[in-house]
């Protein structure tokens, strides 16, 4: 295969413009078509030689002149196989070159299909028309390019779907993480509230116990004081009468 077809650096050059890509496609397409045309002619010549070899007859008066019919047929088969092998290698390499990327495959397909119908310029600058016998081989390249583009578009579509699903999953995960954080915050707040409530309940419980104790002590004191008033009242009455009697006695003495 020529270095012209094997050189792919220009296709992958960073910042390449659509016009530059189109120019490369036109150059490579013309080269491929010219090579296919040439290989097709070699195949036709080999087949013609094979047909002639089958019809070859050695004349009786020259029994030892030239090659035998068997040798001619064998040579024809060798030439035919070589031509077919060369064309097969050309088509395979052309397919590999055409399908280096989806963008280039689309440009090459469009350009080559146009040249196949409308003709192309060969390496000498002459306008050539692709023979009908060569078109079927070009169509193999075009079909391969179509299949490649379709496969790549399907792959890109699936990748986009996967990316969308992953983005959705990331969003769901983010929402779940946020909800878990909010739930954790609520649980912490609830635990704090429960702690506060427990403190309040304990305080009230302690207060009630203290009050009950105080009430018991107060009741006991009242009971005690109540018992003591039974003796204080008669003593107080007796003291008052004693005081009144003393005062009366003193007054009588003074009046005398």
C-alpha positions in Angstrom: 0.0 0.0 0.0 1.2 3.5 -0.9 2.4 5.8 1.9 -0.1 8.3 0.5 -3.0 6.1 1.9 -1.2 5.1 5.0 -0.5 8.6 6.2 -3.3 9.5 8.6 -1.6 12.3 10.5 -3.4 15.1 8.7 -6.8 13.6 9.5 -6.1 13.7 13.2 -4.4 17.0 13.2 -5.7 19.2 16.0 -7.8 22.2 14.9 -8.3 20.8 11.4 -11.1 22.7 9.5 -14.0 21.1 7.5 -12.5 22.5 4.3 -9.1 20.9 5.1 -10.8 17.6 5.9 -12.7 17.8 2.6 -9.5 18.4 0.6 -7.9 15.4 2.2 -11.0 13.3 1.4 -10.9 14.3 -2.2 -7.2 13.5 -2.6 -7.5 10.1 -0.9 -10.7 9.2 -2.7 -9.2 9.9 -6.1 -6.1 7.9 -5.1 -8.2 4.9 -4.0 -10.4 5.0 -7.1 -7.4 5.1 -9.4 -5.8 2.1 -7.6 -9.1 0.2 -7.7 -9.4 0.9 -11.4 -5.8 -0.3 -12.0 -6.3 -3.4 -10.0 -9.6 -4.2 -11.8 -7.8 -3.9 -15.1 -5.1 -6.3 -13.8 -7.8 -8.8 -12.9 -9.5 -8.5 -16.3 -6.1 -9.0 -18.0 -5.4 -12.1 -15.8 -8.9 -13.6 -16.5 -8.4 -12.9 -20.2 -5.0 -14.6 -20.1 -6.6 -17.6 -18.3 -9.4 -17.9 -20.9 -6.7 -17.8 -23.7 -4.7 -20.5 -21.8 -7.7 -22.8 -21.7 -8.2 -22.5 -25.4 -4.5 -22.9 -26.1 -3.6 -25.8 -28.5 -0.1 -26.8 -29.5 0.2 -27.3 -33.3 1.4 -30.8 -34.4 4.3 -29.5 -36.3 5.8 -27.7 -33.3 5.5 -30.3 -30.5 8.3 -28.8 -28.4 7.7 -25.1 -29.1 6.6 -22.8 -26.2 5.0 -23.7 -22.9 2.4 -26.4 -22.4 -1.3 -25.6 -21.9 -1.0 -26.7 -18.3 1.8 -24.2 -17.7 -0.2 -21.4 -19.3 -3.2 -22.1 -17.2 -1.1 -22.2 -14.0 0.5 -18.9 -14.9 -2.9 -17.4 -15.5 -4.2 -18.6 -12.2 -1.2 -17.1 -10.4 -1.7 -13.7 -12.1 -5.4 -13.8 -11.3 -4.9 -14.7 -7.7 -2.2 -12.0 -7.3 -4.5 -9.4 -8.9 -7.4 -10.4 -6.6 -5.2 -10.5 -3.6 -3.9 -7.0 -4.4 -7.4 -5.7 -4.9 -8.6 -7.3 -1.6 -5.7 -5.7 0.3 -6.4 -2.4 -1.3 -10.1 -2.5 -0.3 -9.3 -3.6 3.3 -6.7 -0.8 3.8 -9.1 1.7 2.2 -11.8 0.7 4.6 -9.5 1.0 7.6 -8.3 4.4 6.4 -11.8 5.6 5.6 -13.1 4.6 9.0 -10.6 6.3 11.2 -13.3 8.5 12.6 -17.0 9.1 12.2 -16.5 12.6 10.8 -13.9 11.5 8.2 -15.9 8.4 7.2 -18.9 10.6 6.5 -16.8 13.0 4.4 -15.0 10.2 2.5 -18.3 8.4 1.8 -19.9 11.5 0.3 -16.8 12.4 -1.7 -16.1 8.8 -3.0 -19.8 8.3 -3.9 -19.7 11.5 -5.9 -16.5 10.6 -7.8 -17.7 7.1 -8.5 -20.7 8.6 -10.5 -19.1 11.8 -11.9 -15.5 10.7 -12.4 -12.2 11.8 -10.8 -8.8 13.1 -11.7 -5.9 10.6 -11.7 -2.4 11.2 -10.5 -1.5 12.7 -13.9 -4.4 15.2 -13.7 -6.4 13.4 -16.3 -10.2 13.0 -15.8 -11.2 9.4 -15.4 -14.5 7.6 -15.4 -14.8 4.6 -13.1 -15.5 1.4 -15.1 -18.6 -0.6 -14.2 -16.4 -3.5 -13.2 -14.7 -1.3 -10.6 -17.8 0.2 -9.1 -18.8 -2.9 -7.1 -15.4 -2.8 -5.3 -15.9 0.9 -4.5 -19.4 0.1 -3.2 -17.8 -2.3 -0.7 -15.8 0.6 0.8 -18.9 2.8 0.8 -21.0 0.1 2.5 -18.3 -0.4 5.1 -18.2 3.4 5.8 -22.0 3.4 6.1 -21.9 0.5 8.6 -19.1 2.2 10.5 -21.0 5.5 10.8 -24.2 3.7 11.8 -22.3 1.7 14.5 -20.6 4.8 15.8 -23.8 6.8 16.0 -25.5 3.9 17.8 -22.5 3.7 20.2 -22.6 7.4 20.8 -26.4 7.2 21.4 -25.9 4.4 23.9 -23.0 6.3 25.6 -25.3 9.4 25.8 -28.1 7.2 27.3 -25.6 5.8 29.8 -24.3 9.2 30.6 -27.9 10.5 31.1 -28.6 7.5 33.4 -25.4 8.1 35.4 -26.2 11.8 35.7 -29.7 10.9 36.9 -28.2 8.4 39.3 -25.7 11.0 40.6 -28.6 13.4 41.1 -30.6 10.7 42.9 -27.6 9.9 45.0 -27.1 13.6 45.8 -30.8 14.0 46.7 -30.6 10.9 48.9 -27.4 12.1 50.6 -29.1 15.5 51.2 -32.2 13.8 52.6 -30.0 11.6 54.8 -28.2 14.6 56.1 -31.5 16.4 56.8 -32.8 13.3 58.5 -29.6 13.0 60.6 -30.0 16.7 61.6 -33.6 16.1 62.6 -32.6 13.1 64.6 -29.9 15.1 66.4 -32.4 17.9 67.1 -34.9 15.3 68.3 -32.3 13.8 70.6 -31.6 17.3 72.0 -35.3 18.0 72.5 -35.7 14.6 74.2 -32.8 15.4 76.5 -34.3 18.8 77.3 -37.7 17.1 78.0 -36.0 14.5 80.2 -34.3 17.3 82.2 -37.7 19.1 82.5 -39.5 16.0 83.6 -36.8 15.1 86.1 -36.9 18.6 87.5 -40.7 18.4 87.9 -40.4 15.0 89.4 -37.8 16.2 91.9 -40.0 19.3 92.6 -43.0 17.1 93.3 -41.0 14.9 95.6 -39.6 17.9 97.4 -43.1 19.4 97.7 -44.5 16.2 99.0 -41.8 16.1 101.7 -42.3 19.7 102.5 -46.0 19.1 102.8 -45.5 16.2 105.1 -43.1 18.2 107.3 -45.5 21.2 107.4 -48.4 19.0 108.3 -46.4 17.4 111.1 -45.4 20.9 112.4 -49.0 22.1 112.3 -50.1 19.0 114.1 -47.4 19.5 116.8 -48.4 23.2 117.2 -52.0 22.2 117.5 -51.2 19.8 120.3 -49.3 22.5 122.2 -52.1 25.1 122.1 -54.3 22.8 124.3 -52.0 23.7 127.3 -51.2 27.3 126.4 -54.8 28.5 126.5 -55.7 27.5 130.1 -52.3 28.8 131.3 -53.0 32.1 129.6 -56.5 32.4 131.1 -55.1 31.7 134.5 -52.4 34.2 134.1 -54.9 36.9 133.1 -57.1 36.2 136.1 -54.1 36.3 138.4 -53.1 39.6 137.0 -56.6 41.0 137.4 -56.8 39.8 141.1 -53.5 41.5 141.9 -54.5 44.7 140.4 -57.8 44.7 142.3 -56.0 44.0 145.6 -53.6 46.9 145.1 -56.5 49.2 144.2 -58.4 48.3 147.4 -55.3 49.0 149.5 -54.9 52.4 147.9 -58.6 53.3 148.5 -58.4 52.6 152.2 
